[in-house]
């Protein structure tokens, strides 16, 4: 029996009410995960149906937004695993060890990578391309943090990984974006400060 059909109209209406404000962000994230519209539509539809089917597992009063992103991400991973069984490898070993305090200081710096987040929806293929070129495990962390505004702990819940791993991946994503976008940002007039190694030359 289809569990979705068992959900009463009140629960369905409550689910849709909670879903409505987070739907645009889910769509943006699906589109940037899959990187083509038809696939993103399929992913979002599958994730939404799955979330509705298992809505009784959502604890009322907790973070619905993070819960939905978790459903979206696990659906994406499962779809990729079905299509490409060998494509998803363990990536925890790729995360460099960094001190937590140092990472927090670095992540709070107002770099142009953060400003890039504000214009990712603008018609600028070079900026979107820079984000798309990030490895997926870095791209999803950057999107959830810089674009969708999730906190480190929420992202850790979505990805089911330690907060330190989230911080490390976000730091590396911003480093890679900084390298890719520094010259372009200056060309289009962003006030991007030179990196310390550039100043020293």
Backbone bond lengths (Angstrom), bond angles and torsions (degrees), N, CA, C in turn:
res aa  C-N    CA-C-N  psi(-1)  N-CA   C-N-CA  omega(-1)  CA-C   N-CA-C  phi
1 X - - - 1.472 - - 1.528 109.79 -
2 X 1.320 116.26 140.59 1.456 121.59 178.89 1.520 109.19 -74.99
3 X 1.335 115.41 115.59 1.459 119.60 -176.83 1.519 111.95 -62.97
4 X 1.341 117.67 -29.30 1.469 121.01 -179.69 1.522 111.11 -61.12
5 X 1.330 116.33 -36.33 1.462 119.88 -178.41 1.523 112.16 -69.84
6 X 1.349 117.25 -17.10 1.458 120.92 -179.54 1.527 112.29 -83.24
7 X 1.324 118.44 -11.75 1.456 121.11 -176.97 1.523 109.64 -74.99
8 X 1.325 116.48 127.37 1.468 118.73 -177.63 1.519 110.84 -73.78
9 X 1.312 115.62 166.22 1.465 121.08 -174.18 1.520 111.82 -64.23
10 X 1.331 118.06 -31.63 1.468 120.54 178.74 1.520 110.52 -66.08
11 X 1.351 116.94 -46.49 1.450 120.68 179.98 1.525 111.03 -65.36
12 X 1.323 116.57 -39.06 1.465 120.25 177.88 1.525 110.58 -62.53
13 X 1.339 116.28 -43.68 1.463 120.42 179.45 1.531 110.63 -65.40
14 X 1.330 117.19 -38.55 1.468 120.59 178.45 1.522 110.63 -65.32
15 X 1.332 116.15 -41.05 1.460 120.79 177.81 1.529 110.70 -61.46
16 X 1.330 116.67 -47.09 1.468 120.55 -178.43 1.518 111.74 -64.74
17 X 1.336 116.34 -35.01 1.461 120.32 178.13 1.524 110.75 -64.51
18 X 1.327 116.85 -41.47 1.464 120.91 178.01 1.520 111.19 -71.83
19 X 1.320 116.63 -33.93 1.461 121.23 -175.99 1.525 112.41 -71.75
20 X 1.313 116.69 -36.49 1.468 121.09 -170.43 1.532 113.94 -52.02
21 X 1.337 120.33 -49.59 1.474 118.49 -177.40 1.524 114.49 -71.46
22 X 1.334 118.67 -20.06 1.467 119.63 -178.51 1.528 112.18 -98.75
23 X 1.333 116.96 -6.00 1.458 120.39 -176.01 1.530 113.82 -61.95
24 X 1.350 119.76 -42.88 1.474 118.79 178.45 1.526 112.71 -59.04
25 X 1.337 117.19 -41.32 1.454 120.16 178.49 1.517 112.26 -66.92
26 X 1.327 116.85 -38.40 1.463 120.47 176.90 1.519 110.58 -62.22
27 X 1.340 116.18 -40.62 1.458 120.01 178.72 1.529 111.18 -64.20
28 X 1.340 116.76 -45.08 1.464 119.61 179.08 1.527 110.81 -59.37
29 X 1.328 115.76 -43.16 1.460 119.72 -177.94 1.525 110.80 -68.42
30 X 1.323 117.15 -42.03 1.471 120.33 177.53 1.518 110.50 -60.37
31 X 1.323 116.64 -42.77 1.464 120.79 -178.45 1.517 110.97 -64.49
32 X 1.324 117.20 -38.64 1.462 119.12 -178.42 1.520 112.49 -82.08
33 X 1.328 117.54 -18.91 1.461 119.70 172.50 1.525 111.13 -75.63
34 X 1.326 115.96 -45.86 1.469 121.07 -175.03 1.522 111.43 -88.34
35 X 1.327 116.12 -33.46 1.464 124.41 176.10 1.525 113.73 68.96
36 X 1.306 117.06 23.18 1.463 120.82 166.71 1.528 108.11 -156.16
37 X 1.324 115.58 143.64 1.460 122.23 -165.96 1.527 113.29 -61.84
38 X 1.322 117.46 -46.45 1.463 119.71 -175.45 1.532 110.25 -62.92
39 X 1.331 116.45 -45.50 1.455 120.35 178.74 1.518 112.18 -63.32
40 X 1.342 117.06 -38.03 1.461 121.01 178.44 1.524 111.11 -65.45
41 X 1.324 116.68 -39.41 1.468 120.42 176.87 1.519 110.69 -62.21
42 X 1.333 116.08 -43.76 1.461 120.21 178.77 1.530 111.01 -62.72
43 X 1.349 115.94 -42.83 1.454 120.45 179.90 1.519 110.93 -62.92
44 X 1.333 117.15 -46.91 1.461 120.36 -177.82 1.520 110.84 -64.73
45 X 1.329 116.92 -40.36 1.461 120.13 178.89 1.534 110.69 -64.16
46 X 1.331 116.44 -44.94 1.463 120.17 -179.98 1.522 110.97 -62.88
47 X 1.342 116.47 -42.20 1.466 120.50 -179.54 1.523 111.02 -66.59
48 X 1.320 116.85 -40.79 1.468 120.41 -179.39 1.520 110.88 -65.33
49 X 1.330 117.31 -43.81 1.465 120.65 178.18 1.529 111.16 -64.37
50 X 1.320 116.21 -39.32 1.464 119.84 177.86 1.522 110.53 -64.51
51 X 1.339 116.53 -43.23 1.463 120.59 -179.99 1.527 110.70 -63.13
52 X 1.325 116.61 -41.96 1.460 120.19 179.02 1.531 110.51 -64.70
53 X 1.327 115.64 -40.82 1.471 120.53 -178.46 1.523 111.22 -63.04
54 X 1.344 115.62 -35.56 1.463 119.65 -177.36 1.531 111.88 -109.78
55 X 1.319 116.26 26.57 1.459 120.77 -177.34 1.521 111.44 -61.87
56 X 1.334 117.21 -25.52 1.460 119.14 179.62 1.530 112.48 -68.50
57 X 1.354 116.64 -13.29 1.468 119.53 177.07 1.525 111.87 -86.84
58 X 1.338 116.95 -10.65 1.465 120.16 177.04 1.523 109.22 -77.04
59 X 1.311 116.91 127.52 1.468 121.97 179.84 1.527 109.16 -85.05
60 X 1.311 116.12 114.40 1.467 120.78 -177.26 1.525 110.52 -56.96
61 X 1.327 114.94 135.77 1.460 121.03 179.73 1.506 113.73 94.42
62 X 1.345 116.73 -10.63 1.463 119.61 176.18 1.529 109.28 -90.43
63 X 1.311 116.74 -176.30 1.463 122.18 -171.99 1.526 111.23 -77.36
64 X 1.334 116.29 96.07 1.464 120.79 -178.53 1.522 111.02 -65.23
65 X 1.333 117.01 -36.82 1.459 121.10 -178.58 1.534 110.48 -59.91
66 X 1.330 116.37 -49.47 1.462 119.91 179.00 1.524 110.75 -63.92
67 X 1.330 116.92 -37.87 1.468 121.24 178.32 1.522 110.99 -60.61
68 X 1.336 116.12 -43.48 1.471 120.22 -179.54 1.529 111.35 -67.77
69 X 1.327 116.97 -39.97 1.470 118.67 177.70 1.523 110.59 -64.81
70 X 1.331 116.60 -33.93 1.463 119.93 176.17 1.528 110.13 -63.14
71 X 1.329 116.94 -44.94 1.467 120.88 178.21 1.524 110.39 -61.54
72 X 1.339 116.85 -44.61 1.460 121.01 -179.90 1.525 110.85 -60.56
73 X 1.334 116.17 -46.03 1.461 119.76 -176.05 1.528 111.24 -68.59
74 X 1.315 118.09 -43.12 1.465 119.40 179.44 1.526 111.23 -65.70
75 X 1.326 116.40 -35.52 1.474 119.59 176.26 1.516 110.33 -63.56
76 X 1.331 116.20 -43.10 1.463 120.50 177.94 1.524 111.05 -61.26
77 X 1.328 116.90 -46.71 1.462 121.15 -179.48 1.522 110.55 -61.68
78 X 1.321 116.97 -43.48 1.466 120.39 179.75 1.521 111.67 -64.59
79 X 1.335 116.96 -39.55 1.466 119.87 177.68 1.526 110.78 -64.96
80 X 1.324 116.42 -41.69 1.471 119.43 178.04 1.515 111.58 -65.13
81 X 1.319 116.05 -39.75 1.458 119.92 -179.32 1.530 110.16 -64.42
82 X 1.333 116.48 -37.11 1.468 120.04 178.22 1.526 111.24 -66.89
83 X 1.361 115.75 -39.08 1.466 119.75 -178.16 1.520 112.17 -79.83
84 X 1.340 115.61 -39.82 1.468 120.86 -173.83 1.523 109.12 -131.23
85 X 1.331 117.58 80.86 1.469 120.21 -174.58 1.523 113.97 -57.36
86 X 1.332 117.30 -29.70 1.466 120.25 -176.86 1.521 113.16 -97.85
87 X 1.344 116.95 -0.53 1.467 119.40 -172.78 1.524 112.85 -79.04
88 X 1.335 116.68 -29.84 1.461 119.48 -175.47 1.518 109.78 -94.59
89 X 1.311 115.73 108.09 1.455 121.41 179.53 1.517 109.09 -109.59
90 X 1.315 116.80 158.83 1.457 120.19 176.28 1.517 109.10 -63.44
91 X 1.334 116.37 131.58 1.462 118.92 -175.24 1.521 112.20 -117.45
92 X 1.345 116.90 1.17 1.456 117.96 -179.55 1.524 111.63 -59.03
93 X 1.345 116.80 -33.73 1.454 120.00 -178.60 1.522 112.30 -68.30
94 X 1.351 116.79 -15.21 1.451 120.68 179.99 1.521 112.25 -81.99
95 X 1.323 116.86 -12.13 1.459 120.38 -177.10 1.513 110.44 -82.06
96 X 1.315 116.18 120.42 1.456 120.74 -178.90 1.529 110.16 -71.48
97 X 1.309 115.76 145.12 1.462 120.35 175.37 1.524 108.93 -74.26
98 X 1.337 115.38 131.60 1.463 120.92 177.20 1.522 107.25 -142.70
99 X 1.312 116.66 153.96 1.463 118.47 177.37 1.513 108.93 -75.31
100 X 1.351 116.22 140.53 1.459 120.62 -177.67 1.512 112.49 -60.39
101 X 1.320 117.56 -44.04 1.465 120.45 -177.49 1.522 110.65 -63.18
102 X 1.320 116.98 -44.35 1.459 119.99 179.45 1.505 112.41 -63.29
103 X 1.334 115.68 -39.37 1.465 119.57 178.32 1.522 111.18 -62.49
104 X 1.326 116.53 -45.02 1.458 118.89 -179.38 1.517 111.11 -59.38
105 X 1.308 117.47 -40.74 1.472 119.61 178.34 1.523 110.70 -64.03
106 X 1.326 116.67 -43.52 1.460 120.42 -178.66 1.527 111.35 -64.28
107 X 1.345 116.06 -40.60 1.461 119.71 -175.59 1.524 112.28 -69.47
108 X 1.323 117.22 -21.47 1.455 119.54 -179.28 1.531 112.83 -87.75
109 X 1.324 117.16 -3.84 1.461 118.13 179.35 1.525 110.63 -69.36
110 X 1.339 117.57 137.76 1.471 120.20 -179.94 1.530 110.94 -79.94
111 X 1.313 116.98 74.75 1.461 120.86 -178.74 1.519 110.55 -83.43
112 X 1.323 116.01 165.69 1.453 118.82 178.91 1.516 111.18 -68.72
113 X 1.342 118.80 -18.94 1.459 120.11 174.76 1.521 110.41 -62.38
114 X 1.333 116.74 -36.89 1.459 119.97 176.25 1.530 110.78 -68.40
115 X 1.328 116.20 -39.90 1.460 118.54 178.18 1.526 110.49 -66.56
116 X 1.326 116.87 -28.84 1.467 119.97 177.36 1.518 110.58 -60.44
117 X 1.330 116.10 -33.29 1.460 119.43 -179.41 1.521 111.78 -59.57
118 X 1.319 117.03 -33.69 1.457 121.16 -176.55 1.521 112.67 -71.37
119 X 1.328 117.06 -17.96 1.459 119.01 -175.92 1.526 112.55 -122.55
120 X 1.330 116.55 16.72 1.462 118.09 -179.06 1.528 112.03 -63.73
121 X 1.323 116.23 -26.19 1.457 118.87 179.50 1.529 112.24 -85.81
122 X 1.306 117.53 -4.05 1.462 120.65 176.96 1.524 109.29 -74.02
123 X 1.315 115.60 162.73 1.454 119.74 179.87 1.525 108.52 -80.74
124 X 1.274 115.83 80.97 1.450 121.45 178.10 1.521 107.51 -140.59
125 X 1.322 115.76 96.35 1.455 120.80 -174.05 1.516 112.22 -63.20
126 X 1.340 116.78 -30.49 1.450 118.75 -177.78 1.529 111.29 -68.58
127 X 1.316 116.41 -39.14 1.459 120.56 178.37 1.522 110.33 -68.56
128 X 1.332 116.49 -49.54 1.462 119.08 178.59 1.516 110.63 -61.05
129 X 1.336 115.82 -38.34 1.453 119.44 179.66 1.507 112.51 -63.68
130 X 1.326 117.10 -36.85 1.466 120.63 179.48 1.519 110.36 -63.33
131 X 1.327 117.17 -41.54 1.459 120.34 177.94 1.525 110.22 -68.69
132 X 1.321 116.59 -41.97 1.469 120.00 179.77 1.528 112.20 -62.81
133 X 1.334 116.86 -28.17 1.468 119.49 -178.80 1.528 112.87 -79.88
134 X 1.321 117.07 -10.86 1.461 118.51 175.53 1.527 109.38 -63.38
135 X 1.333 118.25 142.35 1.467 119.67 172.08 1.523 109.73 -55.89
136 X 1.309 117.38 147.36 1.460 120.41 -172.12 1.521 113.10 -55.61
137 X 1.340 117.79 -40.07 1.463 119.22 -176.04 1.531 111.32 -69.59
138 X 1.343 117.62 -21.08 1.463 120.74 173.25 1.531 110.38 -88.61
139 X 1.319 116.24 -38.38 1.468 120.67 -177.04 1.525 111.91 -62.25
140 X 1.344 117.25 -43.40 1.457 118.76 -177.37 1.520 111.43 -66.04
141 X 1.327 117.43 -37.29 1.467 120.15 178.19 1.524 110.38 -66.03
142 X 1.337 116.91 -43.65 1.465 120.34 179.33 1.529 110.77 -62.50
143 X 1.334 117.17 -43.77 1.458 120.70 -179.20 1.524 111.23 -62.99
144 X 1.323 116.79 -46.46 1.458 120.08 -177.96 1.524 111.54 -65.71
145 X 1.321 117.68 -34.18 1.461 120.88 -179.18 1.525 112.12 -82.95
146 X 1.321 116.25 -60.78 1.466 120.11 -170.96 1.516 113.01 -76.52
147 X 1.325 117.65 -34.22 1.463 120.00 -176.08 1.520 111.84 -93.57
148 X 1.332 116.72 -46.03 1.461 119.90 -173.72 1.521 113.43 -96.94
149 X 1.327 117.43 -8.50 1.455 120.22 171.69 1.518 115.97 76.26
150 X 1.330 118.46 19.67 1.454 120.33 177.43 1.525 110.08 -73.81
151 X 1.315 115.98 145.36 1.466 121.66 177.20 1.524 109.53 -79.84
152 X 1.347 115.29 164.93 1.463 119.72 -177.29 1.526 111.48 -54.88
153 X 1.331 116.48 -44.78 1.461 120.11 -177.62 1.531 110.82 -64.89
154 X 1.333 116.76 -37.66 1.471 119.93 178.41 1.530 110.82 -66.11
155 X 1.329 115.98 -41.32 1.466 119.66 178.69 1.521 109.89 -64.91
156 X 1.326 116.79 -39.95 1.461 120.43 177.55 1.525 110.78 -60.33
157 X 1.336 116.51 -36.91 1.465 120.71 177.20 1.525 110.56 -67.25
158 X 1.330 116.24 -44.53 1.460 120.80 -179.80 1.527 110.69 -59.86
159 X 1.321 116.44 -45.80 1.462 121.36 -174.07 1.525 113.30 -91.58
160 X 1.332 116.00 -6.28 1.465 121.38 -177.78 1.530 111.03 53.26
161 X 1.330 114.32 56.42 1.463 120.41 178.33 1.523 108.35 -143.40
162 X 1.330 118.27 164.10 1.472 120.22 179.58 1.526 112.18 -65.30
163 X 1.335 116.12 154.47 1.464 120.86 178.05 1.525 110.02 -59.87
164 X 1.317 117.53 -38.08 1.462 120.26 178.37 1.517 112.53 -59.11
165 X 1.324 117.28 -35.56 1.460 120.96 177.27 1.522 110.40 -67.60
166 X 1.338 116.67 -41.29 1.471 120.50 176.15 1.522 110.01 -59.01
167 X 1.320 117.37 -47.47 1.459 121.83 -178.33 1.524 110.85 -61.59
168 X 1.331 116.72 -42.87 1.453 120.96 -179.03 1.522 111.06 -64.24
169 X 1.341 116.21 -44.17 1.470 119.55 -178.71 1.528 111.52 -67.93
170 X 1.331 115.98 -38.38 1.465 119.17 179.18 1.523 110.34 -66.41
171 X 1.304 117.02 -41.76 1.456 121.11 177.33 1.526 110.43 -59.48
172 X 1.324 116.87 -45.78 1.465 120.89 -179.01 1.522 111.58 -67.65
173 X 1.347 117.31 -37.28 1.462 120.64 177.33 1.517 110.66 -61.43
174 X 1.332 116.42 -42.95 1.461 120.04 -179.58 1.526 111.35 -69.97
175 X 1.326 116.75 -34.65 1.462 119.29 174.89 1.527 110.90 -61.58
176 X 1.322 116.10 -46.15 1.465 119.61 -178.90 1.523 111.34 -65.64
177 X 1.334 116.82 -40.79 1.463 119.85 177.13 1.521 110.95 -65.12
178 X 1.314 116.12 -38.29 1.461 119.66 178.85 1.519 110.23 -60.01
179 X 1.321 116.63 -44.02 1.461 119.99 179.17 1.521 111.41 -64.38
180 X 1.338 116.22 -39.85 1.458 120.42 -176.57 1.528 112.74 -74.29
181 X 1.329 115.92 -36.09 1.464 119.20 -167.41 1.524 115.67 -104.19
182 X 1.317 117.65 -8.61 1.464 118.74 -174.35 1.524 112.21 -56.79
183 X 1.322 116.83 -52.37 1.469 119.70 -177.80 1.518 110.82 -64.62
184 X 1.332 117.13 -42.58 1.466 120.56 -178.81 1.524 110.57 -65.54
185 X 1.334 116.42 -40.96 1.460 119.68 -179.41 1.522 111.06 -60.75
186 X 1.322 116.81 -42.39 1.467 119.58 179.09 1.529 110.48 -65.70
187 X 1.335 116.11 -36.84 1.467 119.84 -179.64 1.520 111.96 -61.60
188 X 1.355 117.00 -35.75 1.465 119.06 -177.48 1.527 112.12 -96.92
189 X 1.357 115.88 9.26 1.454 119.07 169.43 1.507 117.19 95.12
190 X 1.339 118.11 10.99 1.456 118.07 175.20 1.522 109.41 -73.17
191 X 1.333 118.19 142.37 1.463 120.62 179.47 1.524 111.33 -79.66
192 X 1.307 116.48 72.76 1.471 121.19 -176.77 1.519 109.09 -91.26
193 X 1.321 117.51 118.57 1.466 118.95 177.96 1.517 110.70 -70.33
194 X 1.320 115.54 149.37 1.462 119.70 176.81 1.511 109.27 -68.54
195 X 1.323 116.23 146.46 1.447 120.86 175.12 1.529 109.63 -70.42
196 X 1.324 115.67 158.08 1.462 120.34 -175.39 1.521 112.24 -57.89
197 X 1.365 116.25 -36.85 1.455 118.15 -178.57 1.517 111.26 -71.55
198 X 1.393 116.53 -26.87 1.451 119.70 177.05 1.527 110.54 -74.26
199 X 1.344 116.71 -37.44 1.456 121.35 -179.77 1.521 109.96 -64.66
200 X 1.326 115.97 -35.69 1.455 120.05 -175.13 1.517 112.90 -70.09
201 X 1.331 117.94 -18.30 1.465 119.60 -175.65 1.508 112.35 -74.80
